Amino acid sequence: MKKKLRIIVDILMVILFLALMLNQFTGVFAHEILGVSVFVLFILHHILNRNFYKTMFKGKLTKLKLAFLITDILLIIMMIIMVISSLLISQHIFTFLGVTRHMLGRQLHIISAYSIYLISALHLGLHYNTLVKLKKEGKIILNIFLIVFALIFGINGFIKKQFIPKLTLQNLYPLYSDDNLIIVLIDYLGIFIMFIMIGYGLYNLVMLKKGESKK
């Protein structure tokens, strides 16, 4: 039951991460509701996976453990920044706090939002073998599909959605395009899958060096 709940929470988080990137279609109020929801799921995710942290510090700190630890710490830091920045720029839910919106809040929000989106995908990629339980042939087919999808849509989406300008604070405002919902969704999904496969590649690179790769 606990394992199924973890899977449900993880799937919901991925869906909400995608939805949060679609703020040109959801609007500000729904965006804030989705943001609060993903934070609640983030907390629940860590509660359900608390045993992972207990085993993390047992035994030798391997390169793989270090990769898990770094992505987890970065996600926690960025989520804290996300929460703080959300309070600073809220236009609906947290206006009762009386905080005056200013540029710092927007800067923090842009950096944390785009970082969380990419790091969470890397995080999933590092756990790919745990999450994807398929026979060798099935996993090969799935991997080929995901890699092709990432190459076709991920790279183009990454450039089109200006992730580098966003992360370097050259562009602080939402990127609204004339594309319809399906096209924008495919762009962001492609980016997410691309970083999942990068994470999976890093996992296999570490395991290959140890002679323990499980493809």
C-alpha positions in Angstrom: 0.0 0.0 0.0 2.8 2.4 0.9 4.6 1.6 -2.3 1.5 2.3 -4.4 1.0 5.6 -2.5 4.6 6.6 -3.3 4.0 5.9 -7.0 0.8 7.9 -7.0 2.4 10.8 -5.2 5.3 10.8 -7.7 3.0 10.7 -10.7 0.9 13.5 -9.3 4.0 15.6 -8.7 5.2 15.2 -12.3 1.8 16.1 -13.6 1.7 19.2 -11.4 5.3 20.2 -12.4 4.1 20.1 -16.0 0.9 22.0 -15.2 2.9 24.7 -13.4 4.9 25.4 -16.5 1.6 26.0 -18.4 0.7 29.2 -16.5 -0.2 30.9 -19.8 -3.2 28.6 -19.9 -4.0 28.1 -16.2 -3.9 31.7 -15.1 -2.3 33.1 -11.9 -4.8 31.9 -9.4 -4.8 28.3 -10.6 -1.0 28.5 -10.8 -0.8 29.4 -7.1 -3.2 26.6 -6.2 -1.0 24.1 -8.2 2.1 25.5 -6.5 0.7 24.9 -3.0 -0.4 21.4 -4.0 3.0 20.4 -5.3 4.6 21.7 -2.1 2.3 19.5 -0.1 3.1 16.5 -2.3 6.8 17.3 -2.0 6.5 17.1 1.8 4.5 13.9 1.6 7.1 12.4 -0.9 9.9 12.9 1.7 7.8 11.5 4.5 7.0 8.4 2.5 10.7 8.0 1.5 12.2 8.7 4.9 13.7 5.2 5.0 15.8 6.1 1.9 17.6 8.8 4.0 18.2 6.3 6.8 20.0 3.9 4.4 21.8 6.8 2.6 24.3 7.4 5.4 24.9 3.7 6.2 28.0 2.2 4.8 30.4 3.9 2.3 29.3 7.1 0.5 29.5 5.9 -3.1 29.4 8.1 -6.2 25.8 7.0 -6.8 24.8 7.8 -3.2 26.5 11.2 -3.6 24.5 11.8 -6.9 21.2 11.0 -5.1 22.2 13.2 -2.1 23.2 16.2 -4.3 20.0 16.1 -6.3 17.9 15.7 -3.1 19.6 18.6 -1.3 19.3 20.9 -4.4 15.6 20.1 -4.7 15.0 20.8 -1.0 17.0 24.1 -1.2 15.2 25.2 -4.4 11.8 24.2 -2.9 12.5 26.4 0.1 13.4 29.3 -2.2 10.3 28.6 -4.2 8.1 28.9 -1.2 9.7 32.1 0.0 9.5 33.6 -3.5 5.9 32.5 -3.8 5.0 34.5 -0.7 6.8 37.5 -2.1 5.0 37.6 -5.4 1.6 36.1 -4.6 -1.3 37.9 -6.2 -4.1 35.8 -4.6 -3.6 33.2 -1.9 -1.0 34.9 0.3 -1.9 38.5 -0.2 -3.2 38.5 3.4 0.5 38.6 4.5 0.7 42.1 3.2 4.0 41.5 1.5 4.8 44.0 -1.2 5.8 42.3 -4.5 9.2 43.2 -5.8 11.8 42.1 -8.3 13.8 39.9 -5.8 10.8 37.7 -5.4 10.4 37.3 -9.1 14.1 36.5 -9.6 14.0 33.9 -6.9 10.8 32.4 -8.3 12.2 32.1 -11.8 15.5 30.5 -10.7 13.8 28.0 -8.3 10.9 27.1 -10.6 13.1 26.3 -13.7 15.8 24.6 -11.5 13.2 22.4 -9.8 11.8 21.4 -13.1 15.1 20.2 -14.4 16.5 18.7 -11.2 13.3 16.7 -10.5 13.7 15.2 -13.9 17.4 14.3 -13.2 16.2 12.9 -9.9 13.7 10.6 -11.6 16.4 9.6 -14.1 18.7 8.5 -11.3 15.9 6.3 -10.0 14.8 5.1 -13.4 15.8 1.5 -12.8 13.8 1.4 -9.6 10.7 3.0 -11.2 10.7 1.1 -14.6 10.2 -2.6 -14.1 10.3 -4.0 -17.6 12.0 -7.0 -19.2 15.2 -6.2 -21.1 13.6 -6.0 -24.5 10.7 -3.8 -23.2 13.1 -1.4 -21.5 15.3 -1.1 -24.6 12.2 -0.2 -26.7 11.1 2.3 -24.1 14.6 3.8 -23.8 14.8 4.2 -27.6 11.4 5.9 -27.7 12.3 8.3 -24.8 15.7 9.2 -26.3 14.2 9.9 -29.8 11.4 11.9 -28.1 13.9 13.9 -26.1 16.1 14.5 -29.2 13.2 15.7 -31.3 11.2 17.7 -28.8 13.5 18.2 -25.7 16.4 20.1 -27.3 14.1 22.3 -29.3 11.8 22.9 -26.3 14.8 23.8 -24.1 15.9 26.4 -26.6 12.4 27.7 -27.4 11.3 28.0 -23.8 14.5 29.9 -23.0 15.7 27.8 -20.0 19.2 29.3 -20.1 18.0 32.9 -20.2 15.6 32.1 -17.4 18.2 30.4 -15.2 20.7 33.2 -15.8 18.0 35.8 -15.1 18.2 37.4 -18.5 14.4 36.9 -18.8 12.3 37.3 -15.7 8.8 37.1 -17.1 6.6 34.2 -18.2 7.1 33.2 -21.8 3.8 33.3 -23.6 3.7 32.0 -27.1 1.1 31.7 -29.8 1.4 27.9 -29.7 -1.6 25.9 -28.6 -1.7 23.9 -25.3 -0.7 20.6 -27.0 2.4 22.0 -28.6 3.5 23.8 -25.4 2.8 20.6 -23.4 4.9 18.5 -25.8 7.8 21.1 -25.5 7.9 20.9 -21.7 7.4 17.1 -21.7 10.2 16.8 -24.1 12.5 18.8 -21.8 11.5 16.8 -18.8 12.1 13.5 -20.6 15.4 14.8 -21.9 16.7 15.4 -18.4 15.2 12.1 -17.1 17.4 10.4 -19.7 20.4 12.5 -18.8 19.9 11.4 -15.2 19.5 7.8 -16.3 22.7 8.1 -18.4 24.6 9.4 -15.4 23.3 6.5 -13.3 24.5 4.0 -15.9 27.9 5.8 -16.2 28.5 5.5 -12.5 27.3 1.9 -12.4 29.3 1.0 -15.5 32.5 2.1 -13.9 31.7 -0.2 -11.0 30.8 -3.0 -13.3 27.3 -3.1 -11.8 25.2 -1.6 -14.6 21.7 -2.9 -14.8 20.3 -1.7 -18.1 
